[in-house]
Amino acid sequence: MKRPTRPIRHYHRLALYDYSRGAALFITISTAPRRQLFGVVREGVMALSPFGSEVEASLRFTISRAPYLRLYGYTVMPDHIHFRLYLKPGHENKEAMVYLNTIVGRFKSYTTHLYQTKYGGHGALWQEGFHDWVCESREMIDSVERYIAYNALKWELRHNRGHLLKLNEPLASQRLGFAEFWRGVGAIELLNSERTMVSLRVSRRCSTADIAALKARLWAKAGELVIISGFISGGEREVLSVLLKEPLAALIKVSPYALAHDYQPPVALMPAIAEGRLAVIARGNSPEEISRAACLDLNARIVEIADKAAYALPGEVKWLK
């Protein structure tokens, strides 16, 4: 009697999503049991092993032969693969899922055969199933693309330079004082830097021109300052995105929430942390969302920590002290 074929399990499916109209998907497949077979990460760059190179080529070939799928981005890591697919419209919802399972299963079957016959492997190559997320917005797609692009650097920081992501607690700094409990990751030595520390707030009423002028001003003085801010408002986030690209900029991001013991910074912050020019700090132990009053209190505390305070208002930048 032929043994029935077990379906590939999947996770994170959006239950009410109609896959028949197409879907942007972020998929992760991991080795069993997380064996590092595909290469090593050196200085934030993935160096593929011969087997890893064949797995990468197989992924590209398998998807290229699937008429209803398009591969947009991927990364092969030592023990897992991330890739972004577009599932084209053309199947009913249930059929679309079967189609996706079939293509992923085909890739996993071929690479398992390769692992066992050419590279002397034994047993299963992959964990059962795969994880997939539907990217419902351009923002989600952009986040996934950043995640894929920085995945090797994230691995580097976590596995090879773990001290950079170590949660330091409590933080000892004259600037912070000793009456409050603070945690931090990254370049926490910036708290004791000899550079002038400037706290930054940007009014939500600032125009695009106001923010552009502020970015240019801070860019020009990037090598002289440490910028400290919650980077919460839209204008503050724009300034952050610019300064993250400036290799001389030193930044302290103050989280409005306490940092959990397993805290991992967003991938967009990883390069600056690796370069030793960004720290993420937070006070207290409460992970709960803070109120507006508490947020204003935190902004006031940031001003106290800094040497100077810059407040961008419509049409001007004020240096408060």
PyMOL commands that set and color helices and strands:
alter all, ss='L'
color gray80, all
select helices_A, chain A and resi 19-21+50-64+93-117+138-149+151-160+162-165+188-192+208-220+222-224+234-243+267-274+292-305
alter helices_A, ss='H'
color red, helices_A
select strands_A, chain A and resi 10-11+23-30+39-42+45-48+69-76+80-87+130-134+182-186+196-202+225-229+250-254+278-283+308-313+316-319
alter strands_A, ss='S'
color yellow, strands_A
deselect
rebuild
show_as cartoon
